[in-house]
């Protein structure tokens, strides 16, 4: 029995569910990588996997993680300073 073909929209939604809505978004016709700010070929799952493994995507993801951790640290430090100053 042949496999049923997924509709375009269901393919897009499945990639967003699989990889996260923080990585991909879709408008019903285009799969968009939020990290790289480009549209990604999605007809084959392997194309999406290939994109995620590109040097550009990996570097941008690492940069985002680094920026997020720095922001969290600086927020913590600022909050700590404020807390200590209130007791002064």
PyMOL Python script that loads the backbone (N, CA, C, O; Angstrom):
from pymol import cmd

cmd.read_pdbstr("""\
ATOM      1  N   UNK A   1       0.841  -1.172   0.000  1.00  0.00           N
ATOM      2  CA  UNK A   1       0.000   0.000   0.000  1.00  0.00           C
ATOM      3  C   UNK A   1       0.895   1.248   0.000  1.00  0.00           C
ATOM      4  O   UNK A   1       1.759   1.374   0.868  1.00  0.00           O
ATOM      5  N   UNK A   2       0.711   2.158  -0.940  1.00  0.00           N
ATOM      6  CA  UNK A   2       1.577   3.340  -1.014  1.00  0.00           C
ATOM      7  C   UNK A   2       1.315   4.313   0.132  1.00  0.00           C
ATOM      8  O   UNK A   2       0.210   4.411   0.665  1.00  0.00           O
ATOM      9  N   UNK A   3       2.388   5.029   0.485  1.00  0.00           N
ATOM     10  CA  UNK A   3       2.268   6.053   1.521  1.00  0.00           C
ATOM     11  C   UNK A   3       1.441   7.213   1.014  1.00  0.00           C
ATOM     12  O   UNK A   3       1.513   7.575  -0.160  1.00  0.00           O
ATOM     13  N   UNK A   4       0.652   7.798   1.910  1.00  0.00           N
ATOM     14  CA  UNK A   4      -0.098   8.985   1.535  1.00  0.00           C
ATOM     15  C   UNK A   4       0.841  10.176   1.550  1.00  0.00           C
ATOM     16  O   UNK A   4       1.662  10.313   2.458  1.00  0.00           O
ATOM     17  N   UNK A   5       0.724  11.038   0.549  1.00  0.00           N
ATOM     18  CA  UNK A   5       1.558  12.230   0.511  1.00  0.00           C
ATOM     19  C   UNK A   5       1.014  13.256   1.500  1.00  0.00           C
ATOM     20  O   UNK A   5      -0.194  13.464   1.614  1.00  0.00           O
ATOM     21  N   UNK A   6       1.945  13.888   2.208  1.00  0.00           N
ATOM     22  CA  UNK A   6       1.552  14.947   3.125  1.00  0.00           C
ATOM     23  C   UNK A   6       1.257  16.207   2.327  1.00  0.00           C
ATOM     24  O   UNK A   6       1.857  16.451   1.280  1.00  0.00           O
ATOM     25  N   UNK A   7       0.341  16.988   2.830  1.00  0.00           N
ATOM     26  CA  UNK A   7       0.068  18.266   2.182  1.00  0.00           C
ATOM     27  C   UNK A   7       1.216  19.218   2.510  1.00  0.00           C
ATOM     28  O   UNK A   7       1.985  18.990   3.444  1.00  0.00           O
ATOM     29  N   UNK A   8       1.312  20.261   1.742  1.00  0.00           N
ATOM     30  CA  UNK A   8       2.366  21.249   1.924  1.00  0.00           C
ATOM     31  C   UNK A   8       2.318  21.839   3.338  1.00  0.00           C
ATOM     32  O   UNK A   8       3.345  21.963   4.004  1.00  0.00           O
ATOM     33  N   UNK A   9       1.133  22.192   3.775  1.00  0.00           N
ATOM     34  CA  UNK A   9       0.979  22.803   5.095  1.00  0.00           C
ATOM     35  C   UNK A   9       1.341  21.817   6.204  1.00  0.00           C
ATOM     36  O   UNK A   9       1.976  22.196   7.187  1.00  0.00           O
ATOM     37  N   UNK A  10       0.941  20.563   6.050  1.00  0.00           N
ATOM     38  CA  UNK A  10       1.256  19.583   7.093  1.00  0.00           C
ATOM     39  C   UNK A  10       2.759  19.318   7.162  1.00  0.00           C
ATOM     40  O   UNK A  10       3.287  19.076   8.247  1.00  0.00           O
ATOM     41  N   UNK A  11       3.452  19.360   6.031  1.00  0.00           N
ATOM     42  CA  UNK A  11       4.913  19.215   6.039  1.00  0.00           C
ATOM     43  C   UNK A  11       5.560  20.362   6.802  1.00  0.00           C
ATOM     44  O   UNK A  11       6.438  20.158   7.641  1.00  0.00           O
ATOM     45  N   UNK A  12       5.108  21.569   6.491  1.00  0.00           N
ATOM     46  CA  UNK A  12       5.668  22.749   7.164  1.00  0.00           C
ATOM     47  C   UNK A  12       5.445  22.663   8.666  1.00  0.00           C
ATOM     48  O   UNK A  12       6.363  22.902   9.450  1.00  0.00           O
ATOM     49  N   UNK A  13       4.233  22.325   9.063  1.00  0.00           N
ATOM     50  CA  UNK A  13       3.908  22.231  10.489  1.00  0.00           C
ATOM     51  C   UNK A  13       4.728  21.146  11.173  1.00  0.00           C
ATOM     52  O   UNK A  13       5.156  21.315  12.315  1.00  0.00           O
ATOM     53  N   UNK A  14       4.949  20.033  10.478  1.00  0.00           N
ATOM     54  CA  UNK A  14       5.706  18.946  11.096  1.00  0.00           C
ATOM     55  C   UNK A  14       7.159  19.348  11.355  1.00  0.00           C
ATOM     56  O   UNK A  14       7.739  18.946  12.363  1.00  0.00           O
ATOM     57  N   UNK A  15       7.753  20.138  10.452  1.00  0.00           N
ATOM     58  CA  UNK A  15       9.125  20.604  10.677  1.00  0.00           C
ATOM     59  C   UNK A  15       9.187  21.608  11.825  1.00  0.00           C
ATOM     60  O   UNK A  15      10.137  21.609  12.607  1.00  0.00           O
ATOM     61  N   UNK A  16       8.188  22.446  11.917  1.00  0.00           N
ATOM     62  CA  UNK A  16       8.153  23.421  13.012  1.00  0.00           C
ATOM     63  C   UNK A  16       7.997  22.689  14.344  1.00  0.00           C
ATOM     64  O   UNK A  16       8.642  23.051  15.328  1.00  0.00           O
ATOM     65  N   UNK A  17       7.151  21.670  14.381  1.00  0.00           N
ATOM     66  CA  UNK A  17       6.982  20.881  15.602  1.00  0.00           C
ATOM     67  C   UNK A  17       8.258  20.124  15.949  1.00  0.00           C
ATOM     68  O   UNK A  17       8.658  20.065  17.111  1.00  0.00           O
ATOM     69  N   UNK A  18       8.891  19.549  14.936  1.00  0.00           N
ATOM     70  CA  UNK A  18      10.085  18.729  15.167  1.00  0.00           C
ATOM     71  C   UNK A  18      11.275  19.554  15.645  1.00  0.00           C
ATOM     72  O   UNK A  18      11.970  19.156  16.580  1.00  0.00           O
ATOM     73  N   UNK A  19      11.511  20.697  15.011  1.00  0.00           N
ATOM     74  CA  UNK A  19      12.718  21.476  15.294  1.00  0.00           C
ATOM     75  C   UNK A  19      12.466  22.699  16.172  1.00  0.00           C
ATOM     76  O   UNK A  19      13.417  23.323  16.642  1.00  0.00           O
ATOM     77  N   UNK A  20      11.228  23.043  16.396  1.00  0.00           N
ATOM     78  CA  UNK A  20      10.887  24.146  17.286  1.00  0.00           C
ATOM     79  C   UNK A  20      10.482  25.411  16.557  1.00  0.00           C
ATOM     80  O   UNK A  20      11.023  25.748  15.503  1.00  0.00           O
ATOM     81  N   UNK A  21       9.514  26.108  17.146  1.00  0.00           N
ATOM     82  CA  UNK A  21       9.052  27.351  16.534  1.00  0.00           C
ATOM     83  C   UNK A  21      10.015  28.505  16.792  1.00  0.00           C
ATOM     84  O   UNK A  21       9.825  29.606  16.275  1.00  0.00           O
ATOM     85  N   UNK A  22      11.047  28.252  17.591  1.00  0.00           N
ATOM     86  CA  UNK A  22      12.095  29.246  17.756  1.00  0.00           C
ATOM     87  C   UNK A  22      13.136  29.147  16.640  1.00  0.00           C
ATOM     88  O   UNK A  22      13.944  30.059  16.463  1.00  0.00           O
ATOM     89  N   UNK A  23      13.119  28.034  15.880  1.00  0.00           N
ATOM     90  CA  UNK A  23      14.056  27.829  14.773  1.00  0.00           C
ATOM     91  C   UNK A  23      13.389  28.121  13.434  1.00  0.00           C
ATOM     92  O   UNK A  23      13.958  28.815  12.592  1.00  0.00           O
ATOM     93  N   UNK A  24      12.186  27.594  13.237  1.00  0.00           N
ATOM     94  CA  UNK A  24      11.490  27.745  11.955  1.00  0.00           C
ATOM     95  C   UNK A  24      10.123  28.384  12.129  1.00  0.00           C
ATOM     96  O   UNK A  24       9.486  28.281  13.177  1.00  0.00           O
ATOM     97  N   UNK A  25       9.696  29.049  11.062  1.00  0.00           N
ATOM     98  CA  UNK A  25       8.325  29.528  10.959  1.00  0.00           C
ATOM     99  C   UNK A  25       7.875  29.263   9.530  1.00  0.00           C
ATOM    100  O   UNK A  25       8.691  28.954   8.661  1.00  0.00           O
ATOM    101  N   UNK A  26       6.583  29.383   9.292  1.00  0.00           N
ATOM    102  CA  UNK A  26       6.056  29.133   7.952  1.00  0.00           C
ATOM    103  C   UNK A  26       4.839  30.009   7.714  1.00  0.00           C
ATOM    104  O   UNK A  26       4.121  30.382   8.641  1.00  0.00           O
ATOM    105  N   UNK A  27       4.631  30.325   6.445  1.00  0.00           N
ATOM    106  CA  UNK A  27       3.458  31.117   6.083  1.00  0.00           C
ATOM    107  C   UNK A  27       2.467  30.294   5.265  1.00  0.00           C
ATOM    108  O   UNK A  27       1.537  30.840   4.671  1.00  0.00           O
ATOM    109  N   UNK A  28       2.670  28.985   5.237  1.00  0.00           N
ATOM    110  CA  UNK A  28       1.794  28.110   4.462  1.00  0.00           C
ATOM    111  C   UNK A  28       2.425  27.664   3.149  1.00  0.00           C
ATOM    112  O   UNK A  28       1.992  26.676   2.555  1.00  0.00           O
ATOM    113  N   UNK A  29       3.446  28.387   2.694  1.00  0.00           N
ATOM    114  CA  UNK A  29       4.128  28.034   1.448  1.00  0.00           C
ATOM    115  C   UNK A  29       5.639  27.976   1.595  1.00  0.00           C
ATOM    116  O   UNK A  29       6.315  27.306   0.815  1.00  0.00           O
ATOM    117  N   UNK A  30       6.173  28.675   2.593  1.00  0.00           N
ATOM    118  CA  UNK A  30       7.620  28.799   2.739  1.00  0.00           C
ATOM    119  C   UNK A  30       8.024  28.416   4.159  1.00  0.00           C
ATOM    120  O   UNK A  30       7.383  28.823   5.128  1.00  0.00           O
ATOM    121  N   UNK A  31       9.102  27.622   4.272  1.00  0.00           N
ATOM    122  CA  UNK A  31       9.698  27.324   5.570  1.00  0.00           C
ATOM    123  C   UNK A  31      10.820  28.331   5.768  1.00  0.00           C
ATOM    124  O   UNK A  31      11.731  28.420   4.945  1.00  0.00           O
ATOM    125  N   UNK A  32      10.757  29.085   6.853  1.00  0.00           N
ATOM    126  CA  UNK A  32      11.696  30.174   7.095  1.00  0.00           C
ATOM    127  C   UNK A  32      12.536  29.863   8.321  1.00  0.00           C
ATOM    128  O   UNK A  32      12.002  29.564   9.389  1.00  0.00           O
ATOM    129  N   UNK A  33      13.859  29.934   8.162  1.00  0.00           N
ATOM    130  CA  UNK A  33      14.772  29.734   9.287  1.00  0.00           C
ATOM    131  C   UNK A  33      14.938  31.067   9.992  1.00  0.00           C
ATOM    132  O   UNK A  33      15.489  32.009   9.421  1.00  0.00           O
ATOM    133  N   UNK A  34      14.471  31.153  11.214  1.00  0.00           N
ATOM    134  CA  UNK A  34      14.565  32.392  11.983  1.00  0.00           C
ATOM    135  C   UNK A  34      16.016  32.699  12.361  1.00  0.00           C
ATOM    136  O   UNK A  34      16.401  33.862  12.478  1.00  0.00           O
ATOM    137  N   UNK A  35      16.802  31.663  12.547  1.00  0.00           N
ATOM    138  CA  UNK A  35      18.192  31.832  12.937  1.00  0.00           C
ATOM    139  C   UNK A  35      19.000  32.497  11.833  1.00  0.00           C
ATOM    140  O   UNK A  35      19.717  33.468  12.074  1.00  0.00           O
ATOM    141  N   UNK A  36      18.878  31.965  10.619  1.00  0.00           N
ATOM    142  CA  UNK A  36      19.662  32.454   9.480  1.00  0.00           C
ATOM    143  C   UNK A  36      18.934  33.529   8.672  1.00  0.00           C
ATOM    144  O   UNK A  36      19.534  34.204   7.836  1.00  0.00           O
ATOM    145  N   UNK A  37      17.655  33.675   8.930  1.00  0.00           N
ATOM    146  CA  UNK A  37      16.804  34.624   8.221  1.00  0.00           C
ATOM    147  C   UNK A  37      16.758  34.351   6.720  1.00  0.00           C
ATOM    148  O   UNK A  37      16.894  35.255   5.897  1.00  0.00           O
ATOM    149  N   UNK A  38      16.561  33.063   6.391  1.00  0.00           N
ATOM    150  CA  UNK A  38      16.428  32.655   4.984  1.00  0.00           C
ATOM    151  C   UNK A  38      15.318  31.617   4.861  1.00  0.00           C
ATOM    152  O   UNK A  38      14.923  30.985   5.840  1.00  0.00           O
ATOM    153  N   UNK A  39      14.822  31.455   3.622  1.00  0.00           N
ATOM    154  CA  UNK A  39      13.858  30.380   3.413  1.00  0.00           C
ATOM    155  C   UNK A  39      14.634  29.095   3.147  1.00  0.00           C
ATOM    156  O   UNK A  39      15.724  29.112   2.575  1.00  0.00           O
ATOM    157  N   UNK A  40      14.049  27.986   3.574  1.00  0.00           N
ATOM    158  CA  UNK A  40      14.707  26.688   3.507  1.00  0.00           C
ATOM    159  C   UNK A  40      13.871  25.742   2.652  1.00  0.00           C
ATOM    160  O   UNK A  40      12.647  25.693   2.774  1.00  0.00           O
ATOM    161  N   UNK A  41      14.540  25.002   1.796  1.00  0.00           N
ATOM    162  CA  UNK A  41      13.873  23.982   0.983  1.00  0.00           C
ATOM    163  C   UNK A  41      13.370  22.887   1.925  1.00  0.00           C
ATOM    164  O   UNK A  41      14.133  22.376   2.744  1.00  0.00           O
ATOM    165  N   UNK A  42      12.111  22.529   1.814  1.00  0.00           N
ATOM    166  CA  UNK A  42      11.526  21.589   2.771  1.00  0.00           C
ATOM    167  C   UNK A  42      10.881  20.366   2.121  1.00  0.00           C
ATOM    168  O   UNK A  42      10.293  19.543   2.823  1.00  0.00           O
ATOM    169  N   UNK A  43      10.975  20.231   0.818  1.00  0.00           N
ATOM    170  CA  UNK A  43      10.336  19.088   0.151  1.00  0.00           C
ATOM    171  C   UNK A  43      10.847  17.759   0.710  1.00  0.00           C
ATOM    172  O   UNK A  43      10.082  16.810   0.887  1.00  0.00           O
ATOM    173  N   UNK A  44      12.137  17.709   0.981  1.00  0.00           N
ATOM    174  CA  UNK A  44      12.729  16.516   1.580  1.00  0.00           C
ATOM    175  C   UNK A  44      13.237  16.854   2.970  1.00  0.00           C
ATOM    176  O   UNK A  44      13.848  17.902   3.179  1.00  0.00           O
ATOM    177  N   UNK A  45      12.983  15.967   3.915  1.00  0.00           N
ATOM    178  CA  UNK A  45      13.434  16.177   5.286  1.00  0.00           C
ATOM    179  C   UNK A  45      14.952  16.336   5.318  1.00  0.00           C
ATOM    180  O   UNK A  45      15.486  17.111   6.112  1.00  0.00           O
ATOM    181  N   UNK A  46      15.636  15.604   4.458  1.00  0.00           N
ATOM    182  CA  UNK A  46      17.095  15.679   4.428  1.00  0.00           C
ATOM    183  C   UNK A  46      17.590  17.082   4.084  1.00  0.00           C
ATOM    184  O   UNK A  46      18.666  17.481   4.529  1.00  0.00           O
ATOM    185  N   UNK A  47      16.826  17.826   3.307  1.00  0.00           N
ATOM    186  CA  UNK A  47      17.203  19.210   2.973  1.00  0.00           C
ATOM    187  C   UNK A  47      17.154  20.093   4.218  1.00  0.00           C
ATOM    188  O   UNK A  47      18.009  20.958   4.411  1.00  0.00           O
ATOM    189  N   UNK A  48      16.157  19.869   5.048  1.00  0.00           N
ATOM    190  CA  UNK A  48      16.024  20.643   6.281  1.00  0.00           C
ATOM    191  C   UNK A  48      17.167  20.281   7.231  1.00  0.00           C
ATOM    192  O   UNK A  48      17.765  21.159   7.853  1.00  0.00           O
ATOM    193  N   UNK A  49      17.461  19.001   7.338  1.00  0.00           N
ATOM    194  CA  UNK A  49      18.563  18.533   8.183  1.00  0.00           C
ATOM    195  C   UNK A  49      19.880  19.127   7.690  1.00  0.00           C
ATOM    196  O   UNK A  49      20.697  19.587   8.488  1.00  0.00           O
ATOM    197  N   UNK A  50      20.081  19.116   6.380  1.00  0.00           N
ATOM    198  CA  UNK A  50      21.298  19.691   5.802  1.00  0.00           C
ATOM    199  C   UNK A  50      21.439  21.153   6.189  1.00  0.00           C
ATOM    200  O   UNK A  50      22.528  21.605   6.544  1.00  0.00           O
ATOM    201  N   UNK A  51      20.339  21.894   6.119  1.00  0.00           N
ATOM    202  CA  UNK A  51      20.401  23.307   6.470  1.00  0.00           C
ATOM    203  C   UNK A  51      20.821  23.488   7.928  1.00  0.00           C
ATOM    204  O   UNK A  51      21.671  24.323   8.238  1.00  0.00           O
ATOM    205  N   UNK A  52      20.224  22.705   8.809  1.00  0.00           N
ATOM    206  CA  UNK A  52      20.531  22.831  10.235  1.00  0.00           C
ATOM    207  C   UNK A  52      21.999  22.515  10.512  1.00  0.00           C
ATOM    208  O   UNK A  52      22.571  23.019  11.480  1.00  0.00           O
ATOM    209  N   UNK A  53      22.603  21.694   9.678  1.00  0.00           N
ATOM    210  CA  UNK A  53      24.000  21.311   9.881  1.00  0.00           C
ATOM    211  C   UNK A  53      24.990  22.224   9.163  1.00  0.00           C
ATOM    212  O   UNK A  53      26.199  22.015   9.262  1.00  0.00           O
ATOM    213  N   UNK A  54      24.501  23.232   8.442  1.00  0.00           N
ATOM    214  CA  UNK A  54      25.421  24.137   7.750  1.00  0.00           C
ATOM    215  C   UNK A  54      26.227  24.946   8.768  1.00  0.00           C
ATOM    216  O   UNK A  54      25.785  25.192   9.891  1.00  0.00           O
ATOM    217  N   UNK A  55      27.407  25.344   8.345  1.00  0.00           N
ATOM    218  CA  UNK A  55      28.289  26.129   9.213  1.00  0.00           C
ATOM    219  C   UNK A  55      27.596  27.418   9.645  1.00  0.00           C
ATOM    220  O   UNK A  55      27.675  27.809  10.809  1.00  0.00           O
ATOM    221  N   UNK A  56      26.921  28.072   8.713  1.00  0.00           N
ATOM    222  CA  UNK A  56      26.246  29.332   9.015  1.00  0.00           C
ATOM    223  C   UNK A  56      25.212  29.154  10.126  1.00  0.00           C
ATOM    224  O   UNK A  56      25.181  29.932  11.080  1.00  0.00           O
ATOM    225  N   UNK A  57      24.370  28.133  10.001  1.00  0.00           N
ATOM    226  CA  UNK A  57      23.311  27.903  10.980  1.00  0.00           C
ATOM    227  C   UNK A  57      23.910  27.563  12.348  1.00  0.00           C
ATOM    228  O   UNK A  57      23.475  28.088  13.373  1.00  0.00           O
ATOM    229  N   UNK A  58      24.897  26.693  12.351  1.00  0.00           N
ATOM    230  CA  UNK A  58      25.519  26.277  13.614  1.00  0.00           C
ATOM    231  C   UNK A  58      26.172  27.468  14.302  1.00  0.00           C
ATOM    232  O   UNK A  58      26.015  27.648  15.510  1.00  0.00           O
ATOM    233  N   UNK A  59      26.906  28.287  13.542  1.00  0.00           N
ATOM    234  CA  UNK A  59      27.567  29.465  14.128  1.00  0.00           C
ATOM    235  C   UNK A  59      26.553  30.447  14.697  1.00  0.00           C
ATOM    236  O   UNK A  59      26.728  30.963  15.802  1.00  0.00           O
ATOM    237  N   UNK A  60      25.502  30.700  13.943  1.00  0.00           N
ATOM    238  CA  UNK A  60      24.490  31.653  14.418  1.00  0.00           C
ATOM    239  C   UNK A  60      23.797  31.124  15.665  1.00  0.00           C
ATOM    240  O   UNK A  60      23.496  31.891  16.580  1.00  0.00           O
ATOM    241  N   UNK A  61      23.543  29.829  15.709  1.00  0.00           N
ATOM    242  CA  UNK A  61      22.914  29.227  16.887  1.00  0.00           C
ATOM    243  C   UNK A  61      23.823  29.388  18.096  1.00  0.00           C
ATOM    244  O   UNK A  61      23.367  29.745  19.182  1.00  0.00           O
ATOM    245  N   UNK A  62      25.117  29.121  17.901  1.00  0.00           N
ATOM    246  CA  UNK A  62      26.074  29.270  19.001  1.00  0.00           C
ATOM    247  C   UNK A  62      26.158  30.724  19.462  1.00  0.00           C
ATOM    248  O   UNK A  62      26.255  30.993  20.659  1.00  0.00           O
ATOM    249  N   UNK A  63      26.122  31.657  18.513  1.00  0.00           N
ATOM    250  CA  UNK A  63      26.159  33.073  18.871  1.00  0.00           C
ATOM    251  C   UNK A  63      24.933  33.454  19.707  1.00  0.00           C
ATOM    252  O   UNK A  63      25.035  34.193  20.687  1.00  0.00           O
ATOM    253  N   UNK A  64      23.782  32.935  19.299  1.00  0.00           N
ATOM    254  CA  UNK A  64      22.553  33.239  20.027  1.00  0.00           C
ATOM    255  C   UNK A  64      22.618  32.681  21.446  1.00  0.00           C
ATOM    256  O   UNK A  64      22.188  33.341  22.392  1.00  0.00           O
ATOM    257  N   UNK A  65      23.148  31.480  21.599  1.00  0.00           N
ATOM    258  CA  UNK A  65      23.263  30.862  22.920  1.00  0.00           C
ATOM    259  C   UNK A  65      24.216  31.676  23.791  1.00  0.00           C
ATOM    260  O   UNK A  65      23.939  31.917  24.966  1.00  0.00           O
ATOM    261  N   UNK A  66      25.333  32.094  23.212  1.00  0.00           N
ATOM    262  CA  UNK A  66      26.316  32.891  23.950  1.00  0.00           C
ATOM    263  C   UNK A  66      25.720  34.217  24.389  1.00  0.00           C
ATOM    264  O   UNK A  66      25.901  34.635  25.533  1.00  0.00           O
ATOM    265  N   UNK A  67      25.007  34.882  23.482  1.00  0.00           N
ATOM    266  CA  UNK A  67      24.390  36.161  23.818  1.00  0.00           C
ATOM    267  C   UNK A  67      23.347  36.001  24.912  1.00  0.00           C
ATOM    268  O   UNK A  67      23.244  36.835  25.811  1.00  0.00           O
ATOM    269  N   UNK A  68      22.580  34.929  24.832  1.00  0.00           N
ATOM    270  CA  UNK A  68      21.545  34.677  25.834  1.00  0.00           C
ATOM    271  C   UNK A  68      22.172  34.437  27.196  1.00  0.00           C
ATOM    272  O   UNK A  68      21.698  34.963  28.202  1.00  0.00           O
ATOM    273  N   UNK A  69      23.237  33.644  27.233  1.00  0.00           N
ATOM    274  CA  UNK A  69      23.874  33.361  28.523  1.00  0.00           C
ATOM    275  C   UNK A  69      24.522  34.617  29.089  1.00  0.00           C
ATOM    276  O   UNK A  69      24.499  34.819  30.303  1.00  0.00           O
ATOM    277  N   UNK A  70      25.103  35.469  28.240  1.00  0.00           N
ATOM    278  CA  UNK A  70      25.695  36.724  28.717  1.00  0.00           C
ATOM    279  C   UNK A  70      24.608  37.630  29.266  1.00  0.00           C
ATOM    280  O   UNK A  70      24.797  38.270  30.300  1.00  0.00           O
ATOM    281  N   UNK A  71      23.474  37.691  28.586  1.00  0.00           N
ATOM    282  CA  UNK A  71      22.367  38.525  29.037  1.00  0.00           C
ATOM    283  C   UNK A  71      21.866  38.045  30.391  1.00  0.00           C
ATOM    284  O   UNK A  71      21.598  38.852  31.280  1.00  0.00           O
ATOM    285  N   UNK A  72      21.741  36.740  30.545  1.00  0.00           N
ATOM    286  CA  UNK A  72      21.277  36.194  31.822  1.00  0.00           C
ATOM    287  C   UNK A  72      22.259  36.532  32.933  1.00  0.00           C
ATOM    288  O   UNK A  72      21.854  36.904  34.035  1.00  0.00           O
ATOM    289  N   UNK A  73      23.571  36.401  32.641  1.00  0.00           N
ATOM    290  CA  UNK A  73      24.579  36.701  33.647  1.00  0.00           C
ATOM    291  C   UNK A  73      24.534  38.175  34.012  1.00  0.00           C
ATOM    292  O   UNK A  73      24.556  38.525  35.192  1.00  0.00           O
ATOM    293  N   UNK A  74      24.472  39.029  33.020  1.00  0.00           N
ATOM    294  CA  UNK A  74      24.479  40.462  33.312  1.00  0.00           C
ATOM    295  C   UNK A  74      23.213  40.867  34.058  1.00  0.00           C
ATOM    296  O   UNK A  74      23.261  41.754  34.910  1.00  0.00           O
ATOM    297  N   UNK A  75      22.103  40.244  33.760  1.00  0.00           N
ATOM    298  CA  UNK A  75      20.862  40.519  34.483  1.00  0.00           C
ATOM    299  C   UNK A  75      21.000  40.068  35.931  1.00  0.00           C
ATOM    300  O   UNK A  75      20.591  40.779  36.849  1.00  0.00           O
ATOM    301  N   UNK A  76      21.568  38.903  36.131  1.00  0.00           N
ATOM    302  CA  UNK A  76      21.776  38.394  37.488  1.00  0.00           C
ATOM    303  C   UNK A  76      22.676  39.344  38.275  1.00  0.00           C
ATOM    304  O   UNK A  76      22.375  39.702  39.414  1.00  0.00           O
ATOM    305  N   UNK A  77      23.783  39.744  37.653  1.00  0.00           N
ATOM    306  CA  UNK A  77      24.715  40.645  38.340  1.00  0.00           C
ATOM    307  C   UNK A  77      24.046  41.960  38.709  1.00  0.00           C
ATOM    308  O   UNK A  77      24.235  42.466  39.815  1.00  0.00           O
ATOM    309  N   UNK A  78      23.273  42.508  37.796  1.00  0.00           N
ATOM    310  CA  UNK A  78      22.583  43.771  38.043  1.00  0.00           C
ATOM    311  C   UNK A  78      21.558  43.601  39.171  1.00  0.00           C
ATOM    312  O   UNK A  78      21.458  44.447  40.060  1.00  0.00           O
ATOM    313  N   UNK A  79      20.803  42.504  39.125  1.00  0.00           N
ATOM    314  CA  UNK A  79      19.816  42.241  40.176  1.00  0.00           C
ATOM    315  C   UNK A  79      20.491  42.079  41.539  1.00  0.00           C
ATOM    316  O   UNK A  79      19.988  42.563  42.553  1.00  0.00           O
ATOM    317  N   UNK A  80      21.630  41.396  41.550  1.00  0.00           N
ATOM    318  CA  UNK A  80      22.369  41.192  42.791  1.00  0.00           C
ATOM    319  C   UNK A  80      22.840  42.546  43.340  1.00  0.00           C
ATOM    320  O   UNK A  80      22.698  42.822  44.531  1.00  0.00           O
ATOM    321  N   UNK A  81      23.391  43.369  42.478  1.00  0.00           N
ATOM    322  CA  UNK A  81      23.854  44.699  42.910  1.00  0.00           C
ATOM    323  C   UNK A  81      22.704  45.525  43.492  1.00  0.00           C
ATOM    324  O   UNK A  81      22.851  46.162  44.535  1.00  0.00           O
ATOM    325  N   UNK A  82      21.572  45.504  42.812  1.00  0.00           N
ATOM    326  CA  UNK A  82      20.409  46.249  43.305  1.00  0.00           C
ATOM    327  C   UNK A  82      19.964  45.742  44.662  1.00  0.00           C
ATOM    328  O   UNK A  82      19.635  46.527  45.552  1.00  0.00           O
ATOM    329  N   UNK A  83      19.954  44.422  44.817  1.00  0.00           N
ATOM    330  CA  UNK A  83      19.536  43.828  46.080  1.00  0.00           C
ATOM    331  C   UNK A  83      20.486  44.225  47.197  1.00  0.00           C
ATOM    332  O   UNK A  83      20.049  44.573  48.294  1.00  0.00           O
ATOM    333  N   UNK A  84      21.795  44.173  46.921  1.00  0.00           N
ATOM    334  CA  UNK A  84      22.769  44.524  47.950  1.00  0.00           C
ATOM    335  C   UNK A  84      22.692  46.014  48.292  1.00  0.00           C
ATOM    336  O   UNK A  84      22.889  46.396  49.446  1.00  0.00           O
ATOM    337  N   UNK A  85      22.414  46.839  47.315  1.00  0.00           N
ATOM    338  CA  UNK A  85      22.325  48.276  47.565  1.00  0.00           C
ATOM    339  C   UNK A  85      21.093  48.639  48.394  1.00  0.00           C
ATOM    340  O   UNK A  85      21.121  49.614  49.145  1.00  0.00           O
ATOM    341  N   UNK A  86      20.029  47.878  48.268  1.00  0.00           N
ATOM    342  CA  UNK A  86      18.819  48.181  49.046  1.00  0.00           C
ATOM    343  C   UNK A  86      19.042  47.925  50.533  1.00  0.00           C
ATOM    344  O   UNK A  86      18.380  48.537  51.371  1.00  0.00           O
ATOM    345  N   UNK A  87      19.968  47.027  50.867  1.00  0.00           N
ATOM    346  CA  UNK A  87      20.251  46.719  52.276  1.00  0.00           C
ATOM    347  C   UNK A  87      21.273  47.684  52.869  1.00  0.00           C
ATOM    348  O   UNK A  87      21.501  47.668  54.078  1.00  0.00           O
ATOM    349  N   UNK A  88      21.868  48.490  52.074  1.00  0.00           N
ATOM    350  CA  UNK A  88      22.900  49.411  52.534  1.00  0.00           C
ATOM    351  C   UNK A  88      22.331  50.547  53.300  1.00  0.00           C
ATOM    352  O   UNK A  88      23.072  51.416  53.760  1.00  0.00           O
TER     353      UNK A  88
END
""", "prot")
cmd.dss("prot")
cmd.show_as("cartoon", "prot")
cmd.util.cbc("prot")
cmd.orient("prot")
